Amino acid sequence: MAHANPENARGCLKDVLLYIAIAVSLVTLLLLYAIHQGRAGQTSGLPLKWFGFAIMTALVFGNAIFRSNPAWDRSKFWKLLAVFSVLHFGLGFAILWHLHQVGLIDFFIVTFIEYAALNAYLGHFLNRAN
């Protein structure tokens, strides 16, 4: 029976703890900012569709990057991700700019479709022979 490398396990644990710390920090900052605006009687001035798009972007790209750990050292991975992000932001801004509001279920469906598309895209082009 093979034993896991303790150094590798510690490295993975450090990565996970770092991701958790970053996520908790971001959520805390957003929450504190929202509380401050509420107490001051201010609004963000941004429709919720843009907040939904930001969350969708974080979920799609965050999960794809997290699950593609073995490809992080390949420049091709980051180039492919950059191309996909240009398409994501270009189409996302073009579509949302013309919509007055977008429902939560719409973001839910599109997030899963786009996540599947990104994973298929990365898998196809990363596994192709150069």
N, CA, C and O atoms as CSV, one atom per row, in Angstrom:
chain,resi,resn,atom,element,x,y,z
A,1,MET,N,N,0.850,-1.174,0.000
A,1,MET,CA,C,0.000,0.000,0.000
A,1,MET,C,C,0.890,1.229,0.000
A,1,MET,O,O,1.797,1.329,0.826
A,2,ALA,N,N,0.652,2.171,-0.911
A,2,ALA,CA,C,1.466,3.386,-1.011
A,2,ALA,C,C,1.024,4.390,0.048
A,2,ALA,O,O,-0.154,4.492,0.391
A,3,HIS,N,N,1.998,5.116,0.546
A,3,HIS,CA,C,1.714,6.155,1.537
A,3,HIS,C,C,1.762,7.512,0.866
A,3,HIS,O,O,2.581,7.750,-0.022
A,4,ALA,N,N,0.888,8.392,1.293
A,4,ALA,CA,C,0.851,9.746,0.735
A,4,ALA,C,C,2.078,10.520,1.196
A,4,ALA,O,O,2.560,10.347,2.316
A,5,ASN,N,N,2.563,11.363,0.323
A,5,ASN,CA,C,3.697,12.214,0.639
A,5,ASN,C,C,3.244,13.297,1.622
A,5,ASN,O,O,2.370,14.096,1.285
A,6,PRO,N,N,3.824,13.342,2.843
A,6,PRO,CA,C,3.380,14.325,3.833
A,6,PRO,C,C,3.628,15.762,3.380
A,6,PRO,O,O,2.848,16.655,3.711
A,7,GLU,N,N,4.702,15.997,2.629
A,7,GLU,CA,C,4.982,17.348,2.134
A,7,GLU,C,C,3.893,17.798,1.162
A,7,GLU,O,O,3.435,18.940,1.213
A,8,ASN,N,N,3.487,16.888,0.279
A,8,ASN,CA,C,2.445,17.205,-0.686
A,8,ASN,C,C,1.119,17.464,0.023
A,8,ASN,O,O,0.387,18.382,-0.348
A,9,ALA,N,N,0.808,16.673,1.029
A,9,ALA,CA,C,-0.427,16.844,1.789
A,9,ALA,C,C,-0.432,18.190,2.506
A,9,ALA,O,O,-1.453,18.878,2.531
A,10,ARG,N,N,0.710,18.571,3.092
A,10,ARG,CA,C,0.803,19.868,3.765
A,10,ARG,C,C,0.631,21.009,2.765
A,10,ARG,O,O,-0.015,22.014,3.062
A,11,GLY,N,N,1.212,20.845,1.587
A,11,GLY,CA,C,1.077,21.870,0.553
A,11,GLY,C,C,-0.366,22.043,0.118
A,11,GLY,O,O,-0.836,23.166,-0.069
A,12,CYS,N,N,-1.073,20.923,-0.042
A,12,CYS,CA,C,-2.489,20.982,-0.414
A,12,CYS,C,C,-3.315,21.628,0.691
A,12,CYS,O,O,-4.206,22.433,0.422
A,13,LEU,N,N,-3.014,21.270,1.928
A,13,LEU,CA,C,-3.730,21.857,3.054
A,13,LEU,C,C,-3.485,23.361,3.115
A,13,LEU,O,O,-4.415,24.131,3.357
A,14,LYS,N,N,-2.241,23.784,2.896
A,14,LYS,CA,C,-1.934,25.222,2.888
A,14,LYS,C,C,-2.697,25.928,1.780
A,14,LYS,O,O,-3.213,27.025,1.992
A,15,ASP,N,N,-2.778,25.316,0.597
A,15,ASP,CA,C,-3.521,25.909,-0.517
A,15,ASP,C,C,-4.994,26.072,-0.159
A,15,ASP,O,O,-5.573,27.137,-0.371
A,16,VAL,N,N,-5.596,25.022,0.380
A,16,VAL,CA,C,-7.011,25.076,0.736
A,16,VAL,C,C,-7.248,26.140,1.800
A,16,VAL,O,O,-8.207,26.907,1.711
A,17,LEU,N,N,-6.386,26.188,2.798
A,17,LEU,CA,C,-6.534,27.206,3.850
A,17,LEU,C,C,-6.364,28.618,3.291
A,17,LEU,O,O,-7.049,29.547,3.722
A,18,LEU,N,N,-5.460,28.777,2.340
A,18,LEU,CA,C,-5.283,30.080,1.698
A,18,LEU,C,C,-6.538,30.466,0.924
A,18,LEU,O,O,-6.981,31.612,1.009
A,19,TYR,N,N,-7.125,29.527,0.164
A,19,TYR,CA,C,-8.362,29.805,-0.576
A,19,TYR,C,C,-9.485,30.198,0.378
A,19,TYR,O,O,-10.243,31.131,0.110
A,20,ILE,N,N,-9.583,29.494,1.470
A,20,ILE,CA,C,-10.626,29.797,2.456
A,20,ILE,C,C,-10.389,31.179,3.047
A,20,ILE,O,O,-11.336,31.952,3.195
A,21,ALA,N,N,-9.152,31.505,3.385
A,21,ALA,CA,C,-8.839,32.810,3.955
A,21,ALA,C,C,-9.163,33.941,2.977
A,21,ALA,O,O,-9.700,34.975,3.374
A,22,ILE,N,N,-8.842,33.744,1.717
A,22,ILE,CA,C,-9.144,34.760,0.703
A,22,ILE,C,C,-10.655,34.939,0.568
A,22,ILE,O,O,-11.150,36.066,0.539
A,23,ALA,N,N,-11.385,33.829,0.484
A,23,ALA,CA,C,-12.838,33.900,0.339
A,23,ALA,C,C,-13.490,34.581,1.545
A,23,ALA,O,O,-14.357,35.441,1.389
A,24,VAL,N,N,-13.067,34.187,2.739
A,24,VAL,CA,C,-13.628,34.788,3.954
A,24,VAL,C,C,-13.301,36.278,4.007
A,24,VAL,O,O,-14.143,37.083,4.404
A,25,SER,N,N,-12.090,36.650,3.612
A,25,SER,CA,C,-11.703,38.060,3.608
A,25,SER,C,C,-12.559,38.866,2.640
A,25,SER,O,O,-13.027,39.952,2.980
A,26,LEU,N,N,-12.764,38.340,1.438
A,26,LEU,CA,C,-13.573,39.054,0.452
A,26,LEU,C,C,-15.020,39.204,0.905
A,26,LEU,O,O,-15.603,40.283,0.795
A,27,VAL,N,N,-15.592,38.123,1.413
A,27,VAL,CA,C,-16.970,38.182,1.885
A,27,VAL,C,C,-17.091,39.150,3.059
A,27,VAL,O,O,-18.058,39.907,3.138
A,28,THR,N,N,-16.124,39.133,3.964
A,28,THR,CA,C,-16.137,40.038,5.107
A,28,THR,C,C,-16.056,41.490,4.656
A,28,THR,O,O,-16.800,42.335,5.154
A,29,LEU,N,N,-15.156,41.787,3.714
A,29,LEU,CA,C,-15.036,43.153,3.205
A,29,LEU,C,C,-16.324,43.617,2.535
A,29,LEU,O,O,-16.771,44.743,2.751
A,30,LEU,N,N,-16.917,42.749,1.723
A,30,LEU,CA,C,-18.177,43.104,1.071
A,30,LEU,C,C,-19.292,43.322,2.089
A,30,LEU,O,O,-20.088,44.251,1.956
A,31,LEU,N,N,-19.346,42.483,3.081
A,31,LEU,CA,C,-20.363,42.619,4.118
A,31,LEU,C,C,-20.176,43.911,4.906
A,31,LEU,O,O,-21.142,44.633,5.154
A,32,LEU,N,N,-18.944,44.203,5.297
A,32,LEU,CA,C,-18.672,45.445,6.026
A,32,LEU,C,C,-19.011,46.669,5.183
A,32,LEU,O,O,-19.553,47.650,5.692
A,33,TYR,N,N,-18.692,46.606,3.898
A,33,TYR,CA,C,-19.018,47.709,3.002
A,33,TYR,C,C,-20.536,47.878,2.875
A,33,TYR,O,O,-21.044,49.000,2.892
A,34,ALA,N,N,-21.246,46.773,2.748
A,34,ALA,CA,C,-22.702,46.828,2.643
A,34,ALA,C,C,-23.324,47.394,3.925
A,34,ALA,O,O,-24.261,48.189,3.857
A,35,ILE,N,N,-22.814,46.992,5.080
A,35,ILE,CA,C,-23.312,47.518,6.359
A,35,ILE,C,C,-23.044,49.015,6.446
A,35,ILE,O,O,-23.908,49.785,6.867
A,36,HIS,N,N,-21.849,49.422,6.047
A,36,HIS,CA,C,-21.505,50.853,6.059
A,36,HIS,C,C,-22.459,51.647,5.166
A,36,HIS,O,O,-22.957,52.700,5.565
A,37,GLN,N,N,-22.712,51.140,3.959
A,37,GLN,CA,C,-23.615,51.842,3.047
A,37,GLN,C,C,-25.039,51.879,3.607
A,37,GLN,O,O,-25.732,52.887,3.476
A,38,GLY,N,N,-25.463,50.806,4.217
A,38,GLY,CA,C,-26.799,50.779,4.804
A,38,GLY,C,C,-26.951,51.784,5.931
A,38,GLY,O,O,-27.969,52.470,6.023
A,39,ARG,N,N,-25.955,51.872,6.776
A,39,ARG,CA,C,-26.005,52.835,7.893
A,39,ARG,C,C,-25.946,54.269,7.402
A,39,ARG,O,O,-26.533,55.165,8.008
A,40,ALA,N,N,-25.235,54.487,6.300
A,40,ALA,CA,C,-25.106,55.838,5.753
A,40,ALA,C,C,-26.279,56.177,4.834
A,40,ALA,O,O,-26.363,57.294,4.324
A,41,GLY,N,N,-27.182,55.222,4.621
A,41,GLY,CA,C,-28.335,55.462,3.765
A,41,GLY,C,C,-27.973,55.535,2.289
A,41,GLY,O,O,-28.672,56.182,1.510
A,42,GLN,N,N,-26.895,54.882,1.903
A,42,GLN,CA,C,-26.448,54.910,0.516
A,42,GLN,C,C,-26.784,53.588,-0.162
A,42,GLN,O,O,-27.007,52.572,0.496
A,43,THR,N,N,-26.817,53.623,-1.486
A,43,THR,CA,C,-26.944,52.408,-2.264
A,43,THR,C,C,-25.733,52.319,-3.180
A,43,THR,O,O,-25.048,53.315,-3.408
A,44,SER,N,N,-25.477,51.163,-3.690
A,44,SER,CA,C,-24.320,50.986,-4.560
A,44,SER,C,C,-24.526,51.639,-5.914
A,44,SER,O,O,-23.557,51.969,-6.597
A,45,GLY,N,N,-25.780,51.829,-6.312
A,45,GLY,CA,C,-26.060,52.397,-7.612
A,45,GLY,C,C,-25.929,51.380,-8.738
A,45,GLY,O,O,-26.184,51.701,-9.899
A,46,LEU,N,N,-25.540,50.175,-8.406
A,46,LEU,CA,C,-25.407,49.125,-9.410
A,46,LEU,C,C,-26.600,48.190,-9.341
A,46,LEU,O,O,-26.982,47.746,-8.258
A,47,PRO,N,N,-27.194,47.885,-10.498
A,47,PRO,CA,C,-28.268,46.895,-10.488
A,47,PRO,C,C,-27.726,45.524,-10.059
A,47,PRO,O,O,-26.545,45.228,-10.241
A,48,LEU,N,N,-28.588,44.713,-9.499
A,48,LEU,CA,C,-28.176,43.404,-9.008
A,48,LEU,C,C,-27.666,42.487,-10.120
A,48,LEU,O,O,-26.956,41.521,-9.841
A,49,LYS,N,N,-28.015,42.776,-11.366
A,49,LYS,CA,C,-27.543,41.929,-12.459
A,49,LYS,C,C,-26.013,41.933,-12.529
A,49,LYS,O,O,-25.415,40.912,-12.869
A,50,TRP,N,N,-25.377,43.051,-12.216
A,50,TRP,CA,C,-23.919,43.120,-12.266
A,50,TRP,C,C,-23.302,42.354,-11.098
A,50,TRP,O,O,-22.245,41.740,-11.244
A,51,PHE,N,N,-23.956,42.389,-9.950
A,51,PHE,CA,C,-23.503,41.603,-8.800
A,51,PHE,C,C,-23.615,40.113,-9.122
A,51,PHE,O,O,-22.714,39.335,-8.807
A,52,GLY,N,N,-24.709,39.725,-9.743
A,52,GLY,CA,C,-24.896,38.332,-10.158
A,52,GLY,C,C,-23.844,37.902,-11.166
A,52,GLY,O,O,-23.342,36.779,-11.107
A,53,PHE,N,N,-23.511,38.791,-12.090
A,53,PHE,CA,C,-22.489,38.482,-13.082
A,53,PHE,C,C,-21.125,38.310,-12.418
A,53,PHE,O,O,-20.349,37.438,-12.809
A,54,ALA,N,N,-20.831,39.136,-11.417
A,54,ALA,CA,C,-19.563,39.015,-10.691
A,54,ALA,C,C,-19.483,37.682,-9.957
A,54,ALA,O,O,-18.441,37.027,-9.973
A,55,ILE,N,N,-20.566,37.279,-9.321
A,55,ILE,CA,C,-20.587,35.996,-8.618
A,55,ILE,C,C,-20.457,34.844,-9.610
A,55,ILE,O,O,-19.730,33.882,-9.364
A,56,MET,N,N,-21.164,34.950,-10.724
A,56,MET,CA,C,-21.074,33.921,-11.765
A,56,MET,C,C,-19.646,33.791,-12.265
A,56,MET,O,O,-19.135,32.682,-12.423
A,57,THR,N,N,-19.004,34.923,-12.512
A,57,THR,CA,C,-17.625,34.930,-12.994
A,57,THR,C,C,-16.705,34.252,-11.983
A,57,THR,O,O,-15.868,33.429,-12.355
A,58,ALA,N,N,-16.861,34.597,-10.710
A,58,ALA,CA,C,-16.023,34.008,-9.664
A,58,ALA,C,C,-16.228,32.494,-9.584
A,58,ALA,O,O,-15.262,31.744,-9.435
A,59,LEU,N,N,-17.465,32.048,-9.681
A,59,LEU,CA,C,-17.742,30.610,-9.607
A,59,LEU,C,C,-17.181,29.865,-10.807
A,59,LEU,O,O,-16.527,28.834,-10.650
A,60,VAL,N,N,-17.431,30.379,-12.004
A,60,VAL,CA,C,-16.995,29.689,-13.218
A,60,VAL,C,C,-15.471,29.617,-13.276
A,60,VAL,O,O,-14.902,28.537,-13.439
A,61,PHE,N,N,-14.818,30.761,-13.144
A,61,PHE,CA,C,-13.364,30.779,-13.289
A,61,PHE,C,C,-12.658,30.249,-12.049
A,61,PHE,O,O,-11.632,29.579,-12.164
A,62,GLY,N,N,-13.189,30.535,-10.875
A,62,GLY,CA,C,-12.576,30.039,-9.646
A,62,GLY,C,C,-12.545,28.524,-9.591
A,62,GLY,O,O,-11.520,27.929,-9.260
A,63,ASN,N,N,-13.665,27.902,-9.914
A,63,ASN,CA,C,-13.721,26.435,-9.901
A,63,ASN,C,C,-12.843,25.830,-10.988
A,63,ASN,O,O,-12.159,24.833,-10.758
A,64,ALA,N,N,-12.864,26.431,-12.165
A,64,ALA,CA,C,-12.040,25.896,-13.260
A,64,ALA,C,C,-10.556,25.994,-12.912
A,64,ALA,O,O,-9.795,25.059,-13.163
A,65,ILE,N,N,-10.152,27.105,-12.344
A,65,ILE,CA,C,-8.743,27.279,-11.974
A,65,ILE,C,C,-8.375,26.315,-10.846
A,65,ILE,O,O,-7.325,25.673,-10.889
A,66,PHE,N,N,-9.231,26.217,-9.851
A,66,PHE,CA,C,-8.965,25.340,-8.714
A,66,PHE,C,C,-8.832,23.885,-9.159
A,66,PHE,O,O,-7.946,23.171,-8.689
A,67,ARG,N,N,-9.699,23.448,-10.051
A,67,ARG,CA,C,-9.695,22.054,-10.494
A,67,ARG,C,C,-8.620,21.758,-11.538
A,67,ARG,O,O,-8.375,20.596,-11.864
A,68,SER,N,N,-7.988,22.789,-12.055
A,68,SER,CA,C,-6.942,22.606,-13.070
A,68,SER,C,C,-5.547,22.770,-12.491
A,68,SER,O,O,-4.620,23.156,-13.203
A,69,ASN,N,N,-5.392,22.485,-11.228
A,69,ASN,CA,C,-4.117,22.650,-10.535
A,69,ASN,C,C,-2.923,22.067,-11.298
A,69,ASN,O,O,-1.888,22.729,-11.364
A,70,PRO,N,N,-3.011,20.874,-11.870
A,70,PRO,CA,C,-1.852,20.320,-12.588
A,70,PRO,C,C,-1.423,21.162,-13.799
A,70,PRO,O,O,-0.277,21.068,-14.239
A,71,ALA,N,N,-2.328,21.975,-14.333
A,71,ALA,CA,C,-2.009,22.764,-15.533
A,71,ALA,C,C,-1.504,24.161,-15.209
A,71,ALA,O,O,-1.181,24.916,-16.125
A,72,TRP,N,N,-1.427,24.521,-13.954
A,72,TRP,CA,C,-1.043,25.882,-13.573
A,72,TRP,C,C,0.333,26.275,-14.092
A,72,TRP,O,O,0.571,27.450,-14.372
A,73,ASP,N,N,1.227,25.331,-14.224
A,73,ASP,CA,C,2.584,25.664,-14.655
A,73,ASP,C,C,2.708,25.725,-16.177
A,73,ASP,O,O,3.796,25.974,-16.697
A,74,ARG,N,N,1.625,25.505,-16.885
A,74,ARG,CA,C,1.640,25.557,-18.353
A,74,ARG,C,C,1.096,26.907,-18.824
A,74,ARG,O,O,-0.022,27.290,-18.482
A,75,SER,N,N,1.899,27.614,-19.608
A,75,SER,CA,C,1.454,28.921,-20.105
A,75,SER,C,C,0.242,28.776,-21.011
A,75,SER,O,O,-0.577,29.691,-21.100
A,76,LYS,N,N,0.117,27.641,-21.681
A,76,LYS,CA,C,-1.021,27.399,-22.562
A,76,LYS,C,C,-2.339,27.467,-21.777
A,76,LYS,O,O,-3.337,27.983,-22.281
A,77,PHE,N,N,-2.340,26.953,-20.561
A,77,PHE,CA,C,-3.540,26.995,-19.712
A,77,PHE,C,C,-3.986,28.431,-19.491
A,77,PHE,O,O,-5.163,28.752,-19.657
A,78,TRP,N,N,-3.050,29.296,-19.118
A,78,TRP,CA,C,-3.380,30.682,-18.820
A,78,TRP,C,C,-3.790,31.452,-20.077
A,78,TRP,O,O,-4.644,32.337,-20.014
A,79,LYS,N,N,-3.190,31.118,-21.206
A,79,LYS,CA,C,-3.583,31.755,-22.474
A,79,LYS,C,C,-5.003,31.342,-22.854
A,79,LYS,O,O,-5.807,32.181,-23.261
A,80,LEU,N,N,-5.311,30.057,-22.722
A,80,LEU,CA,C,-6.658,29.579,-23.015
A,80,LEU,C,C,-7.682,30.226,-22.086
A,80,LEU,O,O,-8.778,30.589,-22.514
A,81,LEU,N,N,-7.319,30.365,-20.826
A,81,LEU,CA,C,-8.206,30.998,-19.857
A,81,LEU,C,C,-8.426,32.473,-20.209
A,81,LEU,O,O,-9.536,32.986,-20.069
A,82,ALA,N,N,-7.376,33.149,-20.664
A,82,ALA,CA,C,-7.495,34.555,-21.059
A,82,ALA,C,C,-8.439,34.704,-22.252
A,82,ALA,O,O,-9.268,35.614,-22.275
A,83,VAL,N,N,-8.320,33.827,-23.232
A,83,VAL,CA,C,-9.205,33.884,-24.406
A,83,VAL,C,C,-10.657,33.666,-23.978
A,83,VAL,O,O,-11.555,34.386,-24.415
A,84,PHE,N,N,-10.878,32.675,-23.127
A,84,PHE,CA,C,-12.240,32.397,-22.665
A,84,PHE,C,C,-12.788,33.573,-21.850
A,84,PHE,O,O,-13.971,33.900,-21.947
A,85,SER,N,N,-11.928,34.206,-21.050
A,85,SER,CA,C,-12.397,35.332,-20.234
A,85,SER,C,C,-12.770,36.535,-21.101
A,85,SER,O,O,-13.705,37.265,-20.773
A,86,VAL,N,N,-12.052,36.747,-22.201
A,86,VAL,CA,C,-12.423,37.832,-23.117
A,86,VAL,C,C,-13.817,37.573,-23.679
A,86,VAL,O,O,-14.650,38.477,-23.738
A,87,LEU,N,N,-14.062,36.334,-24.088
A,87,LEU,CA,C,-15.397,35.966,-24.585
A,87,LEU,C,C,-16.455,36.110,-23.487
A,87,LEU,O,O,-17.538,36.642,-23.727
A,88,HIS,N,N,-16.136,35.638,-22.295
A,88,HIS,CA,C,-17.064,35.709,-21.151
A,88,HIS,C,C,-17.454,37.148,-20.860
A,88,HIS,O,O,-18.639,37.468,-20.767
A,89,PHE,N,N,-16.455,38.019,-20.715
A,89,PHE,CA,C,-16.749,39.407,-20.377
A,89,PHE,C,C,-17.381,40.157,-21.542
A,89,PHE,O,O,-18.297,40.955,-21.343
A,90,GLY,N,N,-16.904,39.907,-22.743
A,90,GLY,CA,C,-17.470,40.580,-23.907
A,90,GLY,C,C,-18.944,40.264,-24.093
A,90,GLY,O,O,-19.771,41.166,-24.219
A,91,LEU,N,N,-19.268,38.970,-24.109
A,91,LEU,CA,C,-20.667,38.566,-24.263
A,91,LEU,C,C,-21.497,38.947,-23.035
A,91,LEU,O,O,-22.637,39.393,-23.162
A,92,GLY,N,N,-20.920,38.769,-21.857
A,92,GLY,CA,C,-21.645,39.094,-20.621
A,92,GLY,C,C,-22.027,40.559,-20.557
A,92,GLY,O,O,-23.176,40.885,-20.258
A,93,PHE,N,N,-21.084,41.449,-20.835
A,93,PHE,CA,C,-21.379,42.879,-20.802
A,93,PHE,C,C,-22.369,43.257,-21.898
A,93,PHE,O,O,-23.290,44.038,-21.659
A,94,ALA,N,N,-22.183,42.707,-23.101
A,94,ALA,CA,C,-23.086,43.024,-24.213
A,94,ALA,C,C,-24.523,42.595,-23.897
A,94,ALA,O,O,-25.469,43.332,-24.178
A,95,ILE,N,N,-24.678,41.433,-23.328
A,95,ILE,CA,C,-26.024,40.940,-23.017
A,95,ILE,C,C,-26.628,41.691,-21.840
A,95,ILE,O,O,-27.766,42.154,-21.918
A,96,LEU,N,N,-25.875,41.816,-20.748
A,96,LEU,CA,C,-26.432,42.453,-19.552
A,96,LEU,C,C,-26.696,43.943,-19.746
A,96,LEU,O,O,-27.585,44.501,-19.104
A,97,TRP,N,N,-25.953,44.575,-20.601
A,97,TRP,CA,C,-26.124,46.016,-20.839
A,97,TRP,C,C,-27.540,46.300,-21.353
A,97,TRP,O,O,-28.117,47.349,-21.065
A,98,HIS,N,N,-28.090,45.347,-22.120
A,98,HIS,CA,C,-29.396,45.562,-22.743
A,98,HIS,C,C,-30.563,45.003,-21.923
A,98,HIS,O,O,-31.721,45.265,-22.251
A,99,LEU,N,N,-30.284,44.253,-20.883
A,99,LEU,CA,C,-31.347,43.699,-20.053
A,99,LEU,C,C,-31.571,44.569,-18.828
A,99,LEU,O,O,-30.619,45.033,-18.200
A,100,HIS,N,N,-32.832,44.784,-18.494
A,100,HIS,CA,C,-33.146,45.597,-17.317
A,100,HIS,C,C,-32.846,44.834,-16.031
A,100,HIS,O,O,-32.248,45.379,-15.103
A,101,GLN,N,N,-33.260,43.587,-15.982
A,101,GLN,CA,C,-32.969,42.753,-14.824
A,101,GLN,C,C,-32.857,41.299,-15.268
A,101,GLN,O,O,-33.388,40.896,-16.303
A,102,VAL,N,N,-32.150,40.533,-14.453
A,102,VAL,CA,C,-31.929,39.127,-14.749
A,102,VAL,C,C,-32.278,38.331,-13.492
A,102,VAL,O,O,-31.889,38.703,-12.384
A,103,GLY,N,N,-33.000,37.256,-13.670
A,103,GLY,CA,C,-33.415,36.445,-12.531
A,103,GLY,C,C,-32.301,35.538,-12.029
A,103,GLY,O,O,-31.369,35.208,-12.763
A,104,LEU,N,N,-32.412,35.153,-10.804
A,104,LEU,CA,C,-31.436,34.264,-10.175
A,104,LEU,C,C,-31.355,32.925,-10.900
A,104,LEU,O,O,-30.269,32.370,-11.066
A,105,ILE,N,N,-32.499,32.409,-11.330
A,105,ILE,CA,C,-32.504,31.117,-12.018
A,105,ILE,C,C,-31.747,31.219,-13.342
A,105,ILE,O,O,-31.105,30.260,-13.770
A,106,ASP,N,N,-31.824,32.390,-13.992
A,106,ASP,CA,C,-31.086,32.590,-15.238
A,106,ASP,C,C,-29.584,32.491,-14.998
A,106,ASP,O,O,-28.869,31.827,-15.749
A,107,PHE,N,N,-29.112,33.152,-13.951
A,107,PHE,CA,C,-27.688,33.080,-13.614
A,107,PHE,C,C,-27.293,31.651,-13.238
A,107,PHE,O,O,-26.216,31.181,-13.603
A,108,PHE,N,N,-28.158,30.979,-12.516
A,108,PHE,CA,C,-27.892,29.608,-12.093
A,108,PHE,C,C,-27.683,28.707,-13.307
A,108,PHE,O,O,-26.716,27.948,-13.368
A,109,ILE,N,N,-28.588,28.798,-14.262
A,109,ILE,CA,C,-28.510,27.960,-15.464
A,109,ILE,C,C,-27.284,28.310,-16.298
A,109,ILE,O,O,-26.540,27.422,-16.714
A,110,VAL,N,N,-27.073,29.594,-16.543
A,110,VAL,CA,C,-25.951,30.035,-17.386
A,110,VAL,C,C,-24.614,29.711,-16.724
A,110,VAL,O,O,-23.648,29.387,-17.414
A,111,THR,N,N,-24.548,29.793,-15.404
A,111,THR,CA,C,-23.301,29.472,-14.702
A,111,THR,C,C,-22.910,28.022,-14.954
A,111,THR,O,O,-21.749,27.742,-15.255
A,112,PHE,N,N,-23.847,27.108,-14.839
A,112,PHE,CA,C,-23.532,25.699,-15.067
A,112,PHE,C,C,-23.183,25.426,-16.530
A,112,PHE,O,O,-22.273,24.649,-16.821
A,113,ILE,N,N,-23.905,26.064,-17.443
A,113,ILE,CA,C,-23.602,25.880,-18.869
A,113,ILE,C,C,-22.203,26.406,-19.175
A,113,ILE,O,O,-21.417,25.742,-19.851
A,114,GLU,N,N,-21.901,27.591,-18.678
A,114,GLU,CA,C,-20.593,28.174,-18.965
A,114,GLU,C,C,-19.463,27.404,-18.282
A,114,GLU,O,O,-18.381,27.259,-18.851
A,115,TYR,N,N,-19.705,26.917,-17.085
A,115,TYR,CA,C,-18.687,26.122,-16.401
A,115,TYR,C,C,-18.387,24.848,-17.188
A,115,TYR,O,O,-17.227,24.467,-17.343
A,116,ALA,N,N,-19.439,24.191,-17.682
A,116,ALA,CA,C,-19.248,22.984,-18.493
A,116,ALA,C,C,-18.515,23.321,-19.792
A,116,ALA,O,O,-17.641,22.572,-20.228
A,117,ALA,N,N,-18.872,24.444,-20.402
A,117,ALA,CA,C,-18.211,24.862,-21.641
A,117,ALA,C,C,-16.740,25.167,-21.405
A,117,ALA,O,O,-15.892,24.785,-22.212
A,118,LEU,N,N,-16.427,25.848,-20.311
A,118,LEU,CA,C,-15.033,26.178,-20.001
A,118,LEU,C,C,-14.222,24.914,-19.756
A,118,LEU,O,O,-13.096,24.794,-20.239
A,119,ASN,N,N,-14.782,23.978,-19.015
A,119,ASN,CA,C,-14.058,22.732,-18.752
A,119,ASN,C,C,-13.851,21.917,-20.030
A,119,ASN,O,O,-12.784,21.334,-20.227
A,120,ALA,N,N,-14.859,21.875,-20.891
A,120,ALA,CA,C,-14.720,21.157,-22.161
A,120,ALA,C,C,-13.671,21.838,-23.045
A,120,ALA,O,O,-12.852,21.171,-23.676
A,121,TYR,N,N,-13.707,23.148,-23.081
A,121,TYR,CA,C,-12.753,23.944,-23.866
A,121,TYR,C,C,-11.320,23.712,-23.375
A,121,TYR,O,O,-10.420,23.436,-24.168
A,122,LEU,N,N,-11.125,23.827,-22.081
A,122,LEU,CA,C,-9.779,23.601,-21.512
A,122,LEU,C,C,-9.335,22.158,-21.741
A,122,LEU,O,O,-8.196,21.915,-22.142
A,123,GLY,N,N,-10.218,21.212,-21.491
A,123,GLY,CA,C,-9.867,19.811,-21.686
A,123,GLY,C,C,-9.490,19.510,-23.119
A,123,GLY,O,O,-8.526,18.789,-23.375
A,124,HIS,N,N,-10.243,20.058,-24.055
A,124,HIS,CA,C,-9.969,19.815,-25.476
A,124,HIS,C,C,-8.616,20.376,-25.894
A,124,HIS,O,O,-7.806,19.677,-26.503
A,125,PHE,N,N,-8.379,21.635,-25.564
A,125,PHE,CA,C,-7.156,22.279,-26.045
A,125,PHE,C,C,-5.917,21.946,-25.225
A,125,PHE,O,O,-4.806,21.983,-25.753
A,126,LEU,N,N,-6.084,21.624,-23.953
A,126,LEU,CA,C,-4.912,21.245,-23.155
A,126,LEU,C,C,-4.455,19.827,-23.446
A,126,LEU,O,O,-3.272,19.515,-23.302
A,127,ASN,N,N,-5.372,18.969,-23.852
A,127,ASN,CA,C,-5.015,17.572,-24.127
A,127,ASN,C,C,-4.614,17.337,-25.572
A,127,ASN,O,O,-4.221,16.229,-25.937
A,128,ARG,N,N,-4.710,18.369,-26.396
A,128,ARG,CA,C,-4.288,18.262,-27.800
A,128,ARG,C,C,-2.782,18.279,-27.904
A,128,ARG,O,O,-2.102,18.947,-27.125
A,129,ALA,N,N,-2.278,17.562,-28.844
A,129,ALA,CA,C,-0.827,17.573,-29.100
A,129,ALA,C,C,-0.455,18.930,-29.682
A,129,ALA,O,O,-1.193,19.484,-30.497
A,130,ASN,N,N,0.681,19.459,-29.267
A,130,ASN,CA,C,1.107,20.782,-29.744
A,130,ASN,C,C,1.371,20.723,-31.168
A,130,ASN,O,O,1.742,21.731,-31.770
